[in-house]
Amino acid sequence: MKNRLTELRASREWSQGDLAERLAVSRQTINAIETEKYDPSLPLALKIGRLFKLPVEEIFES
């Protein structure tokens, strides 16, 4: 699933580890989402949307 996670994370100058900590997931999970090897669960996608104050549809694209 295509996503803007790398771009959004970089705009806040957060490392993958910083973002992982804020979302209570592993850094490997963030890496897998960013490289499109893993699609986040709906609860995680919603949590990401809330963190960035964006609708999920603006972050993830199928």
mmCIF file as Biopython writes it, N, C-alpha, C and O atoms, coordinates in Angstrom:
data_model
#
loop_
_atom_site.group_PDB
_atom_site.id
_atom_site.type_symbol
_atom_site.label_atom_id
_atom_site.label_alt_id
_atom_site.label_comp_id
_atom_site.label_asym_id
_atom_site.label_entity_id
_atom_site.label_seq_id
_atom_site.pdbx_PDB_ins_code
_atom_site.Cartn_x
_atom_site.Cartn_y
_atom_site.Cartn_z
_atom_site.occupancy
_atom_site.B_iso_or_equiv
_atom_site.auth_seq_id
_atom_site.auth_asym_id
_atom_site.pdbx_PDB_model_num
ATOM 1   N N  . MET A ? 1  ? 0.844  -1.174 0.000  1.0 0.0 1  A 1 
ATOM 2   C CA . MET A ? 1  ? 0.000  0.000  0.000  1.0 0.0 1  A 1 
ATOM 3   C C  . MET A ? 1  ? 0.893  1.241  0.000  1.0 0.0 1  A 1 
ATOM 4   O O  . MET A ? 1  ? 1.749  1.396  0.870  1.0 0.0 1  A 1 
ATOM 5   N N  . LYS A ? 2  ? 0.691  2.108  -0.963 1.0 0.0 2  A 1 
ATOM 6   C CA . LYS A ? 2  ? 1.471  3.345  -1.027 1.0 0.0 2  A 1 
ATOM 7   C C  . LYS A ? 2  ? 1.100  4.229  0.155  1.0 0.0 2  A 1 
ATOM 8   O O  . LYS A ? 2  ? -0.043 4.238  0.612  1.0 0.0 2  A 1 
ATOM 9   N N  . ASN A ? 3  ? 2.091  4.971  0.641  1.0 0.0 3  A 1 
ATOM 10  C CA . ASN A ? 3  ? 1.815  5.858  1.764  1.0 0.0 3  A 1 
ATOM 11  C C  . ASN A ? 3  ? 2.793  7.024  1.787  1.0 0.0 3  A 1 
ATOM 12  O O  . ASN A ? 3  ? 3.818  7.022  1.104  1.0 0.0 3  A 1 
ATOM 13  N N  . ARG A ? 4  ? 2.443  8.017  2.592  1.0 0.0 4  A 1 
ATOM 14  C CA . ARG A ? 4  ? 3.258  9.231  2.730  1.0 0.0 4  A 1 
ATOM 15  C C  . ARG A ? 4  ? 3.989  9.262  4.067  1.0 0.0 4  A 1 
ATOM 16  O O  . ARG A ? 4  ? 4.430  10.324 4.504  1.0 0.0 4  A 1 
ATOM 17  N N  . LEU A ? 5  ? 4.119  8.131  4.710  1.0 0.0 5  A 1 
ATOM 18  C CA . LEU A ? 5  ? 4.664  8.097  6.061  1.0 0.0 5  A 1 
ATOM 19  C C  . LEU A ? 5  ? 6.087  8.659  6.132  1.0 0.0 5  A 1 
ATOM 20  O O  . LEU A ? 5  ? 6.399  9.430  7.040  1.0 0.0 5  A 1 
ATOM 21  N N  . THR A ? 6  ? 6.936  8.288  5.201  1.0 0.0 6  A 1 
ATOM 22  C CA . THR A ? 6  ? 8.322  8.783  5.203  1.0 0.0 6  A 1 
ATOM 23  C C  . THR A ? 6  ? 8.335  10.305 5.113  1.0 0.0 6  A 1 
ATOM 24  O O  . THR A ? 6  ? 9.046  10.974 5.863  1.0 0.0 6  A 1 
ATOM 25  N N  . GLU A ? 7  ? 7.553  10.837 4.199  1.0 0.0 7  A 1 
ATOM 26  C CA . GLU A ? 7  ? 7.479  12.290 3.992  1.0 0.0 7  A 1 
ATOM 27  C C  . GLU A ? 7  ? 6.949  13.000 5.241  1.0 0.0 7  A 1 
ATOM 28  O O  . GLU A ? 7  ? 7.502  14.016 5.662  1.0 0.0 7  A 1 
ATOM 29  N N  . LEU A ? 8  ? 5.884  12.465 5.825  1.0 0.0 8  A 1 
ATOM 30  C CA . LEU A ? 8  ? 5.300  13.092 7.017  1.0 0.0 8  A 1 
ATOM 31  C C  . LEU A ? 8  ? 6.262  13.018 8.198  1.0 0.0 8  A 1 
ATOM 32  O O  . LEU A ? 8  ? 6.400  13.982 8.952  1.0 0.0 8  A 1 
ATOM 33  N N  . ARG A ? 9  ? 6.914  11.895 8.356  1.0 0.0 9  A 1 
ATOM 34  C CA . ARG A ? 9  ? 7.876  11.722 9.451  1.0 0.0 9  A 1 
ATOM 35  C C  . ARG A ? 9  ? 9.041  12.686 9.282  1.0 0.0 9  A 1 
ATOM 36  O O  . ARG A ? 9  ? 9.465  13.327 10.244 1.0 0.0 9  A 1 
ATOM 37  N N  . ALA A ? 10 ? 9.559  12.787 8.069  1.0 0.0 10 A 1 
ATOM 38  C CA . ALA A ? 10 ? 10.702 13.669 7.794  1.0 0.0 10 A 1 
ATOM 39  C C  . ALA A ? 10 ? 10.346 15.138 8.018  1.0 0.0 10 A 1 
ATOM 40  O O  . ALA A ? 10 ? 11.186 15.918 8.466  1.0 0.0 10 A 1 
ATOM 41  N N  . SER A ? 11 ? 9.118  15.513 7.712  1.0 0.0 11 A 1 
ATOM 42  C CA . SER A ? 11 ? 8.703  16.908 7.882  1.0 0.0 11 A 1 
ATOM 43  C C  . SER A ? 11 ? 8.729  17.321 9.354  1.0 0.0 11 A 1 
ATOM 44  O O  . SER A ? 11 ? 8.808  18.509 9.666  1.0 0.0 11 A 1 
ATOM 45  N N  . ARG A ? 12 ? 8.662  16.352 10.248 1.0 0.0 12 A 1 
ATOM 46  C CA . ARG A ? 12 ? 8.729  16.625 11.689 1.0 0.0 12 A 1 
ATOM 47  C C  . ARG A ? 12 ? 10.113 16.304 12.268 1.0 0.0 12 A 1 
ATOM 48  O O  . ARG A ? 12 ? 10.343 16.410 13.473 1.0 0.0 12 A 1 
ATOM 49  N N  . GLU A ? 13 ? 11.026 15.908 11.370 1.0 0.0 13 A 1 
ATOM 50  C CA . GLU A ? 13 ? 12.390 15.556 11.754 1.0 0.0 13 A 1 
ATOM 51  C C  . GLU A ? 13 ? 12.420 14.438 12.795 1.0 0.0 13 A 1 
ATOM 52  O O  . GLU A ? 13 ? 13.228 14.460 13.724 1.0 0.0 13 A 1 
ATOM 53  N N  . TRP A ? 14 ? 11.525 13.458 12.624 1.0 0.0 14 A 1 
ATOM 54  C CA . TRP A ? 14 ? 11.477 12.286 13.501 1.0 0.0 14 A 1 
ATOM 55  C C  . TRP A ? 14 ? 12.205 11.138 12.820 1.0 0.0 14 A 1 
ATOM 56  O O  . TRP A ? 14 ? 12.111 10.965 11.605 1.0 0.0 14 A 1 
ATOM 57  N N  . SER A ? 15 ? 12.923 10.368 13.599 1.0 0.0 15 A 1 
ATOM 58  C CA . SER A ? 15 ? 13.520 9.130  13.083 1.0 0.0 15 A 1 
ATOM 59  C C  . SER A ? 15 ? 12.432 8.058  13.073 1.0 0.0 15 A 1 
ATOM 60  O O  . SER A ? 15 ? 11.353 8.250  13.634 1.0 0.0 15 A 1 
ATOM 61  N N  . GLN A ? 16 ? 12.723 6.944  12.439 1.0 0.0 16 A 1 
ATOM 62  C CA . GLN A ? 16 ? 11.768 5.830  12.483 1.0 0.0 16 A 1 
ATOM 63  C C  . GLN A ? 16 ? 11.534 5.413  13.931 1.0 0.0 16 A 1 
ATOM 64  O O  . GLN A ? 16 ? 10.417 5.064  14.313 1.0 0.0 16 A 1 
ATOM 65  N N  . GLY A ? 17 ? 12.590 5.450  14.727 1.0 0.0 17 A 1 
ATOM 66  C CA . GLY A ? 17 ? 12.474 5.099  16.136 1.0 0.0 17 A 1 
ATOM 67  C C  . GLY A ? 17 ? 11.571 6.057  16.902 1.0 0.0 17 A 1 
ATOM 68  O O  . GLY A ? 17 ? 10.786 5.635  17.751 1.0 0.0 17 A 1 
ATOM 69  N N  . ASP A ? 18 ? 11.686 7.357  16.596 1.0 0.0 18 A 1 
ATOM 70  C CA . ASP A ? 18 ? 10.823 8.355  17.241 1.0 0.0 18 A 1 
ATOM 71  C C  . ASP A ? 18 ? 9.358  8.071  16.935 1.0 0.0 18 A 1 
ATOM 72  O O  . ASP A ? 18 ? 8.512  8.078  17.829 1.0 0.0 18 A 1 
ATOM 73  N N  . LEU A ? 19 ? 9.071  7.823  15.667 1.0 0.0 19 A 1 
ATOM 74  C CA . LEU A ? 19 ? 7.693  7.557  15.269 1.0 0.0 19 A 1 
ATOM 75  C C  . LEU A ? 19 ? 7.191  6.266  15.894 1.0 0.0 19 A 1 
ATOM 76  O O  . LEU A ? 19 ? 6.058  6.198  16.372 1.0 0.0 19 A 1 
ATOM 77  N N  . ALA A ? 20 ? 8.033  5.247  15.889 1.0 0.0 20 A 1 
ATOM 78  C CA . ALA A ? 20 ? 7.658  3.966  16.486 1.0 0.0 20 A 1 
ATOM 79  C C  . ALA A ? 20 ? 7.291  4.143  17.956 1.0 0.0 20 A 1 
ATOM 80  O O  . ALA A ? 20 ? 6.309  3.574  18.432 1.0 0.0 20 A 1 
ATOM 81  N N  . GLU A ? 21 ? 8.079  4.927  18.663 1.0 0.0 21 A 1 
ATOM 82  C CA . GLU A ? 21 ? 7.824  5.168  20.083 1.0 0.0 21 A 1 
ATOM 83  C C  . GLU A ? 21 ? 6.476  5.868  20.282 1.0 0.0 21 A 1 
ATOM 84  O O  . GLU A ? 21 ? 5.710  5.501  21.174 1.0 0.0 21 A 1 
ATOM 85  N N  . ARG A ? 22 ? 6.192  6.861  19.464 1.0 0.0 22 A 1 
ATOM 86  C CA . ARG A ? 22 ? 4.929  7.595  19.573 1.0 0.0 22 A 1 
ATOM 87  C C  . ARG A ? 22 ? 3.715  6.699  19.284 1.0 0.0 22 A 1 
ATOM 88  O O  . ARG A ? 22 ? 2.625  6.928  19.810 1.0 0.0 22 A 1 
ATOM 89  N N  . LEU A ? 23 ? 3.921  5.678  18.442 1.0 0.0 23 A 1 
ATOM 90  C CA . LEU A ? 23 ? 2.823  4.789  18.057 1.0 0.0 23 A 1 
ATOM 91  C C  . LEU A ? 23 ? 2.824  3.469  18.846 1.0 0.0 23 A 1 
ATOM 92  O O  . LEU A ? 23 ? 1.935  2.635  18.673 1.0 0.0 23 A 1 
ATOM 93  N N  . ALA A ? 24 ? 3.817  3.295  19.700 1.0 0.0 24 A 1 
ATOM 94  C CA . ALA A ? 24 ? 3.947  2.071  20.508 1.0 0.0 24 A 1 
ATOM 95  C C  . ALA A ? 24 ? 4.072  0.820  19.628 1.0 0.0 24 A 1 
ATOM 96  O O  . ALA A ? 24 ? 3.437  -0.204 19.880 1.0 0.0 24 A 1 
ATOM 97  N N  . VAL A ? 25 ? 4.907  0.935  18.589 1.0 0.0 25 A 1 
ATOM 98  C CA . VAL A ? 25 ? 5.232  -0.204 17.720 1.0 0.0 25 A 1 
ATOM 99  C C  . VAL A ? 25 ? 6.748  -0.250 17.579 1.0 0.0 25 A 1 
ATOM 100 O O  . VAL A ? 25 ? 7.439  0.650  18.056 1.0 0.0 25 A 1 
ATOM 101 N N  . SER A ? 26 ? 7.268  -1.276 16.937 1.0 0.0 26 A 1 
ATOM 102 C CA . SER A ? 26 ? 8.716  -1.377 16.751 1.0 0.0 26 A 1 
ATOM 103 C C  . SER A ? 26 ? 9.177  -0.510 15.570 1.0 0.0 26 A 1 
ATOM 104 O O  . SER A ? 26 ? 8.393  -0.169 14.684 1.0 0.0 26 A 1 
ATOM 105 N N  . ARG A ? 27 ? 10.464 -0.167 15.586 1.0 0.0 27 A 1 
ATOM 106 C CA . ARG A ? 27 ? 11.038 0.581  14.471 1.0 0.0 27 A 1 
ATOM 107 C C  . ARG A ? 27 ? 10.944 -0.242 13.191 1.0 0.0 27 A 1 
ATOM 108 O O  . ARG A ? 27 ? 10.773 0.303  12.101 1.0 0.0 27 A 1 
ATOM 109 N N  . GLN A ? 28 ? 11.060 -1.574 13.336 1.0 0.0 28 A 1 
ATOM 110 C CA . GLN A ? 28 ? 10.964 -2.455 12.177 1.0 0.0 28 A 1 
ATOM 111 C C  . GLN A ? 28 ? 9.578  -2.369 11.536 1.0 0.0 28 A 1 
ATOM 112 O O  . GLN A ? 28 ? 9.451  -2.460 10.315 1.0 0.0 28 A 1 
ATOM 113 N N  . THR A ? 29 ? 8.548  -2.196 12.354 1.0 0.0 29 A 1 
ATOM 114 C CA . THR A ? 29 ? 7.189  -2.043 11.825 1.0 0.0 29 A 1 
ATOM 115 C C  . THR A ? 29 ? 7.092  -0.773 10.986 1.0 0.0 29 A 1 
ATOM 116 O O  . THR A ? 29 ? 6.515  -0.789 9.899  1.0 0.0 29 A 1 
ATOM 117 N N  . ILE A ? 30 ? 7.650  0.319  11.484 1.0 0.0 30 A 1 
ATOM 118 C CA . ILE A ? 30 ? 7.634  1.583  10.735 1.0 0.0 30 A 1 
ATOM 119 C C  . ILE A ? 30 ? 8.379  1.408  9.423  1.0 0.0 30 A 1 
ATOM 120 O O  . ILE A ? 30 ? 7.901  1.843  8.375  1.0 0.0 30 A 1 
ATOM 121 N N  . ASN A ? 31 ? 9.548  0.775  9.470  1.0 0.0 31 A 1 
ATOM 122 C CA . ASN A ? 31 ? 10.320 0.541  8.254  1.0 0.0 31 A 1 
ATOM 123 C C  . ASN A ? 31 ? 9.520  -0.289 7.251  1.0 0.0 31 A 1 
ATOM 124 O O  . ASN A ? 31 ? 9.501  0.022  6.061  1.0 0.0 31 A 1 
ATOM 125 N N  . ALA A ? 32 ? 8.870  -1.329 7.726  1.0 0.0 32 A 1 
ATOM 126 C CA . ALA A ? 32 ? 8.097  -2.201 6.830  1.0 0.0 32 A 1 
ATOM 127 C C  . ALA A ? 32 ? 6.924  -1.454 6.200  1.0 0.0 32 A 1 
ATOM 128 O O  . ALA A ? 32 ? 6.614  -1.672 5.028  1.0 0.0 32 A 1 
ATOM 129 N N  . ILE A ? 33 ? 6.272  -0.580 6.957  1.0 0.0 33 A 1 
ATOM 130 C CA . ILE A ? 33 ? 5.162  0.211  6.407  1.0 0.0 33 A 1 
ATOM 131 C C  . ILE A ? 33 ? 5.702  1.179  5.360  1.0 0.0 33 A 1 
ATOM 132 O O  . ILE A ? 33 ? 5.146  1.287  4.267  1.0 0.0 33 A 1 
ATOM 133 N N  . GLU A ? 34 ? 6.781  1.881  5.689  1.0 0.0 34 A 1 
ATOM 134 C CA . GLU A ? 34 ? 7.351  2.861  4.763  1.0 0.0 34 A 1 
ATOM 135 C C  . GLU A ? 34 ? 7.831  2.226  3.464  1.0 0.0 34 A 1 
ATOM 136 O O  . GLU A ? 34 ? 7.726  2.840  2.402  1.0 0.0 34 A 1 
ATOM 137 N N  . THR A ? 35 ? 8.349  1.022  3.533  1.0 0.0 35 A 1 
ATOM 138 C CA . THR A ? 35 ? 8.852  0.353  2.328  1.0 0.0 35 A 1 
ATOM 139 C C  . THR A ? 35 ? 7.767  -0.496 1.651  1.0 0.0 35 A 1 
ATOM 140 O O  . THR A ? 35 ? 8.046  -1.268 0.733  1.0 0.0 35 A 1 
ATOM 141 N N  . GLU A ? 36 ? 6.552  -0.337 2.116  1.0 0.0 36 A 1 
ATOM 142 C CA . GLU A ? 36 ? 5.368  -0.995 1.532  1.0 0.0 36 A 1 
ATOM 143 C C  . GLU A ? 36 ? 5.443  -2.515 1.597  1.0 0.0 36 A 1 
ATOM 144 O O  . GLU A ? 36 ? 4.892  -3.206 0.740  1.0 0.0 36 A 1 
ATOM 145 N N  . LYS A ? 37 ? 6.130  -3.037 2.620  1.0 0.0 37 A 1 
ATOM 146 C CA . LYS A ? 37 ? 6.199  -4.485 2.813  1.0 0.0 37 A 1 
ATOM 147 C C  . LYS A ? 37 ? 5.151  -4.961 3.804  1.0 0.0 37 A 1 
ATOM 148 O O  . LYS A ? 37 ? 4.932  -6.162 3.964  1.0 0.0 37 A 1 
ATOM 149 N N  . TYR A ? 38 ? 4.500  -4.002 4.473  1.0 0.0 38 A 1 
ATOM 150 C CA . TYR A ? 38 ? 3.519  -4.330 5.504  1.0 0.0 38 A 1 
ATOM 151 C C  . TYR A ? 38 ? 2.420  -3.282 5.485  1.0 0.0 38 A 1 
ATOM 152 O O  . TYR A ? 38 ? 2.698  -2.083 5.479  1.0 0.0 38 A 1 
ATOM 153 N N  . ASP A ? 39 ? 1.185  -3.728 5.476  1.0 0.0 39 A 1 
ATOM 154 C CA . ASP A ? 39 ? 0.045  -2.822 5.568  1.0 0.0 39 A 1 
ATOM 155 C C  . ASP A ? 39 ? -0.390 -2.761 7.024  1.0 0.0 39 A 1 
ATOM 156 O O  . ASP A ? 39 ? -0.631 -3.798 7.643  1.0 0.0 39 A 1 
ATOM 157 N N  . PRO A ? 40 ? -0.494 -1.550 7.579  1.0 0.0 40 A 1 
ATOM 158 C CA . PRO A ? 40 ? -0.870 -1.458 8.982  1.0 0.0 40 A 1 
ATOM 159 C C  . PRO A ? 40 ? -2.309 -1.914 9.210  1.0 0.0 40 A 1 
ATOM 160 O O  . PRO A ? 40 ? -3.152 -1.841 8.316  1.0 0.0 40 A 1 
ATOM 161 N N  . SER A ? 41 ? -2.565 -2.380 10.415 1.0 0.0 41 A 1 
ATOM 162 C CA . SER A ? 41 ? -3.941 -2.722 10.785 1.0 0.0 41 A 1 
ATOM 163 C C  . SER A ? 41 ? -4.768 -1.437 10.788 1.0 0.0 41 A 1 
ATOM 164 O O  . SER A ? 41 ? -4.214 -0.340 10.843 1.0 0.0 41 A 1 
ATOM 165 N N  . LEU A ? 42 ? -6.067 -1.571 10.730 1.0 0.0 42 A 1 
ATOM 166 C CA . LEU A ? 42 ? -6.935 -0.389 10.758 1.0 0.0 42 A 1 
ATOM 167 C C  . LEU A ? 42 ? -6.707 0.431  12.029 1.0 0.0 42 A 1 
ATOM 168 O O  . LEU A ? 42 ? -6.579 1.652  11.934 1.0 0.0 42 A 1 
ATOM 169 N N  . PRO A ? 43 ? -6.649 -0.189 13.222 1.0 0.0 43 A 1 
ATOM 170 C CA . PRO A ? 43 ? -6.396 0.630  14.422 1.0 0.0 43 A 1 
ATOM 171 C C  . PRO A ? 43 ? -5.071 1.392  14.350 1.0 0.0 43 A 1 
ATOM 172 O O  . PRO A ? 43 ? -4.998 2.543  14.781 1.0 0.0 43 A 1 
ATOM 173 N N  . LEU A ? 44 ? -4.020 0.759  13.809 1.0 0.0 44 A 1 
ATOM 174 C CA . LEU A ? 44 ? -2.736 1.444  13.686 1.0 0.0 44 A 1 
ATOM 175 C C  . LEU A ? 44 ? -2.824 2.563  12.651 1.0 0.0 44 A 1 
ATOM 176 O O  . LEU A ? 44 ? -2.286 3.646  12.878 1.0 0.0 44 A 1 
ATOM 177 N N  . ALA A ? 45 ? -3.483 2.327  11.532 1.0 0.0 45 A 1 
ATOM 178 C CA . ALA A ? 45 ? -3.646 3.361  10.510 1.0 0.0 45 A 1 
ATOM 179 C C  . ALA A ? 45 ? -4.397 4.565  11.086 1.0 0.0 45 A 1 
ATOM 180 O O  . ALA A ? 45 ? -4.047 5.710  10.802 1.0 0.0 45 A 1 
ATOM 181 N N  . LEU A ? 46 ? -5.419 4.309  11.886 1.0 0.0 46 A 1 
ATOM 182 C CA . LEU A ? 46 ? -6.179 5.397  12.506 1.0 0.0 46 A 1 
ATOM 183 C C  . LEU A ? 46 ? -5.315 6.159  13.513 1.0 0.0 46 A 1 
ATOM 184 O O  . LEU A ? 46 ? -5.403 7.383  13.615 1.0 0.0 46 A 1 
ATOM 185 N N  . LYS A ? 47 ? -4.492 5.437  14.243 1.0 0.0 47 A 1 
ATOM 186 C CA . LYS A ? 47 ? -3.585 6.055  15.213 1.0 0.0 47 A 1 
ATOM 187 C C  . LYS A ? 47 ? -2.578 6.959  14.496 1.0 0.0 47 A 1 
ATOM 188 O O  . LYS A ? 47 ? -2.261 8.049  14.972 1.0 0.0 47 A 1 
ATOM 189 N N  . ILE A ? 48 ? -2.083 6.497  13.353 1.0 0.0 48 A 1 
ATOM 190 C CA . ILE A ? 48 ? -1.155 7.299  12.544 1.0 0.0 48 A 1 
ATOM 191 C C  . ILE A ? 48 ? -1.859 8.565  12.060 1.0 0.0 48 A 1 
ATOM 192 O O  . ILE A ? 48 ? -1.291 9.655  12.114 1.0 0.0 48 A 1 
ATOM 193 N N  . GLY A ? 49 ? -3.088 8.418  11.592 1.0 0.0 49 A 1 
ATOM 194 C CA . GLY A ? 49 ? -3.862 9.575  11.148 1.0 0.0 49 A 1 
ATOM 195 C C  . GLY A ? 49 ? -4.045 10.597 12.259 1.0 0.0 49 A 1 
ATOM 196 O O  . GLY A ? 49 ? -3.884 11.798 12.041 1.0 0.0 49 A 1 
ATOM 197 N N  . ARG A ? 50 ? -4.383 10.115 13.456 1.0 0.0 50 A 1 
ATOM 198 C CA . ARG A ? 50 ? -4.553 11.034 14.595 1.0 0.0 50 A 1 
ATOM 199 C C  . ARG A ? 50 ? -3.238 11.734 14.941 1.0 0.0 50 A 1 
ATOM 200 O O  . ARG A ? 50 ? -3.229 12.932 15.222 1.0 0.0 50 A 1 
ATOM 201 N N  . LEU A ? 51 ? -2.139 11.000 14.921 1.0 0.0 51 A 1 
ATOM 202 C CA . LEU A ? 51 ? -0.840 11.572 15.253 1.0 0.0 51 A 1 
ATOM 203 C C  . LEU A ? 51 ? -0.485 12.712 14.297 1.0 0.0 51 A 1 
ATOM 204 O O  . LEU A ? 51 ? 0.009  13.756 14.723 1.0 0.0 51 A 1 
ATOM 205 N N  . PHE A ? 52 ? -0.739 12.507 13.004 1.0 0.0 52 A 1 
ATOM 206 C CA . PHE A ? 52 ? -0.398 13.526 12.007 1.0 0.0 52 A 1 
ATOM 207 C C  . PHE A ? 52 ? -1.550 14.488 11.719 1.0 0.0 52 A 1 
ATOM 208 O O  . PHE A ? 52 ? -1.424 15.385 10.885 1.0 0.0 52 A 1 
ATOM 209 N N  . LYS A ? 53 ? -2.675 14.295 12.415 1.0 0.0 53 A 1 
ATOM 210 C CA . LYS A ? 53 ? -3.859 15.145 12.237 1.0 0.0 53 A 1 
ATOM 211 C C  . LYS A ? 53 ? -4.312 15.202 10.772 1.0 0.0 53 A 1 
ATOM 212 O O  . LYS A ? 53 ? -4.622 16.263 10.230 1.0 0.0 53 A 1 
ATOM 213 N N  . LEU A ? 54 ? -4.336 14.010 10.156 1.0 0.0 54 A 1 
ATOM 214 C CA . LEU A ? 54 ? -4.752 13.874 8.761  1.0 0.0 54 A 1 
ATOM 215 C C  . LEU A ? 54 ? -5.700 12.687 8.637  1.0 0.0 54 A 1 
ATOM 216 O O  . LEU A ? 54 ? -5.587 11.718 9.388  1.0 0.0 54 A 1 
ATOM 217 N N  . PRO A ? 55 ? -6.642 12.761 7.684  1.0 0.0 55 A 1 
ATOM 218 C CA . PRO A ? 55 ? -7.465 11.575 7.426  1.0 0.0 55 A 1 
ATOM 219 C C  . PRO A ? 55 ? -6.583 10.441 6.897  1.0 0.0 55 A 1 
ATOM 220 O O  . PRO A ? 55 ? -5.606 10.682 6.188  1.0 0.0 55 A 1 
ATOM 221 N N  . VAL A ? 56 ? -6.930 9.236  7.239  1.0 0.0 56 A 1 
ATOM 222 C CA . VAL A ? 56 ? -6.166 8.059  6.807  1.0 0.0 56 A 1 
ATOM 223 C C  . VAL A ? 56 ? -6.008 8.057  5.283  1.0 0.0 56 A 1 
ATOM 224 O O  . VAL A ? 56 ? -4.959 7.671  4.768  1.0 0.0 56 A 1 
ATOM 225 N N  . GLU A ? 57 ? -7.035 8.481  4.575  1.0 0.0 57 A 1 
ATOM 226 C CA . GLU A ? 57 ? -7.009 8.479  3.105  1.0 0.0 57 A 1 
ATOM 227 C C  . GLU A ? 57 ? -5.933 9.410  2.542  1.0 0.0 57 A 1 
ATOM 228 O O  . GLU A ? 57 ? -5.495 9.227  1.406  1.0 0.0 57 A 1 
ATOM 229 N N  . GLU A ? 58 ? -5.501 10.406 3.324  1.0 0.0 58 A 1 
ATOM 230 C CA . GLU A ? 58 ? -4.445 11.308 2.859  1.0 0.0 58 A 1 
ATOM 231 C C  . GLU A ? 58 ? -3.043 10.762 3.135  1.0 0.0 58 A 1 
ATOM 232 O O  . GLU A ? 58 ? -2.048 11.294 2.642  1.0 0.0 58 A 1 
ATOM 233 N N  . ILE A ? 59 ? -2.983 9.697  3.926  1.0 0.0 59 A 1 
ATOM 234 C CA . ILE A ? 59 ? -1.691 9.094  4.254  1.0 0.0 59 A 1 
ATOM 235 C C  . ILE A ? 59 ? -1.478 7.807  3.461  1.0 0.0 59 A 1 
ATOM 236 O O  . ILE A ? 59 ? -0.387 7.547  2.955  1.0 0.0 59 A 1 
ATOM 237 N N  . PHE A ? 60 ? -2.533 7.015  3.364  1.0 0.0 60 A 1 
ATOM 238 C CA . PHE A ? 60 ? -2.434 5.712  2.700  1.0 0.0 60 A 1 
ATOM 239 C C  . PHE A ? 60 ? -3.293 5.684  1.435  1.0 0.0 60 A 1 
ATOM 240 O O  . PHE A ? 60 ? -4.387 6.247  1.391  1.0 0.0 60 A 1 
ATOM 241 N N  . GLU A ? 61 ? -2.770 5.019  0.420  1.0 0.0 61 A 1 
ATOM 242 C CA . GLU A ? 61 ? -3.464 4.902  -0.855 1.0 0.0 61 A 1 
ATOM 243 C C  . GLU A ? 61 ? -3.309 3.474  -1.345 1.0 0.0 61 A 1 
ATOM 244 O O  . GLU A ? 61 ? -2.197 2.951  -1.421 1.0 0.0 61 A 1 
ATOM 245 N N  . SER A ? 62 ? -4.431 2.845  -1.678 1.0 0.0 62 A 1 
ATOM 246 C CA . SER A ? 62 ? -4.344 1.433  -2.108 1.0 0.0 62 A 1 
ATOM 247 C C  . SER A ? 62 ? -4.026 1.311  -3.577 1.0 0.0 62 A 1 
ATOM 248 O O  . SER A ? 62 ? -3.918 0.200  -4.096 1.0 0.0 62 A 1 
#
